[in-house]
Amino acid sequence: MAVLRPQRVGSWLAPMAPALVLLGLFVVGPILWSCYVAFTDAALTGSGATDPQFVGLDNFRRLFADPALWHSAWLTVLFTLGSAVIGQNCLGMLIALLTRHRSRWLRNSVGIVVVSAWVLPELVAAFAIYAFLNPEGTLNNLFAAVGAGEQDWLFSAPMAAIVLGNVWRGTAFSMLVYQATLSQVPGDLSEAAEVDGAGPLRRFWHVTLPIIRGAVLTNLMLVTLQTIGMFTLIYVLTAGGPGDATQTLPLLMYDTAFEFDEIGYGATMSLVLLGIGGLFAVVYAKSLRDEV
């Protein structure tokens, strides 16, 4: 069995040292701090701010008996499935397929339109979506122009509004991933299937999809983990409302920790969100390992 010499270990560890330090400071450190605070009654004001006390599993017992947690967890999963797994992933795939064999001018034009939403800062993109969906916004003006009724979309269909908003902003990433992947699919395989009488759907399902399955799983993992922690877009559009109709876990954590000053209880919620993200990551990682 080969033994790593100290010199060899140092040769690959030294270049990674800055990255490891940054990961420790900004990833591992906050996670460990949250794990500690979750077992205390830490708060922003009062005795919990000056002298937080260890409370053991009290925060966890309170959390799992709190109906607000289960409601927010369900909304988080629903938002993630609708806007990332189905919305961004499928729409990005569709755009990549439709522009695959088109002219460079058309591909570049579509790419600019789609990517322009992605490169906007999240806050700016959220205000753009708000301007489109609010009662005096663009969508209602379009409906008024054709004689259709107007409504407050952010109040009557809040979950659909934030799902569509996130799909609009984030589809570019999936589109770029699939455009790069589809360019590496051998064209002769599709041509042979077409000669055998396979239509576009059958060629995609039986030829293209098996080849790009690894890229699909990788893209799903990335967009899912990004969407689970989405905060700014939802907060700007609905602030979790009306009522708690769009109060996903990040917003529930924010309200608990910074509106109600319960830092320890909010940190406990963050561990639940971390667990949900980890569960998705394990499923995707296992699928990728099986693919290899």
Buried (B, 14 or more C-beta within 10 A) or exposed (E): EEEEEEEEEEEEEEEEEEEEEEEEEEEEEEEEEBBBBBBBBBBBEEEBEEEBEEBEEBBBEBBEEBEBBEBBBEBBBBBBBBBBBEBBBEBBBBBBBEBBEEEEEEBEEBBEEBBEBBEBEBEEBBBBBBEBBBEEBEBBEEEEEEEEEBEBBBBEBBBEBBBBBBBBBBBBBBBBBBBEBBEEBEEEBBEEBBEEEBEEEEBBEEBBEEBBBBBBBBBBBBBBBBBBBBBEBBBBBBBBBEEBBBBBBBBBBBBBBEEEBBBBBBBBBBBBBBEBBEEBBEBBEEBBEEEE
